[in-house]
Amino acid sequence: MAEYEDPDLEPEPVRIPIEDVLDLHSVSPRDVKPVVEEYLSEAHRLGFQAVRIIHGRGIGVQREMVRKILERTPFIASFGDAPVEAGGWGATIVTFIPPSASPT
């Protein structure tokens, strides 16, 4: 017997621990934007100075999506490719403006 799923019910949100690394490999492409935006907000609120977002190398679609979000986020001081030993161009290092100095 198959289980019936109500299409009107929203799936339960998945809780992602806020650490200094966010690996997007397990995030559905349609969810990358809201996940990254919320992750950045929480990491900044919690006082992280920097984080690493692993988006993978592939053809660069997720990398560009992540970087467009970073470009328009007011509390980001800088971002760029991770060092080779931390993922190279398959990951982005993000530095935050300190919360006390942030224009959020």
Secondary structure, DSSP 8 states (H G I E B T S, - for coil): ------TTS----------SEEEGGGS-GGGHHHHHHHHHHHHHHTT-SEEEEE--STTSHHHHHHHHHHHT-TTEEEEEE--GGGTGGGEEEEEE--GGG---
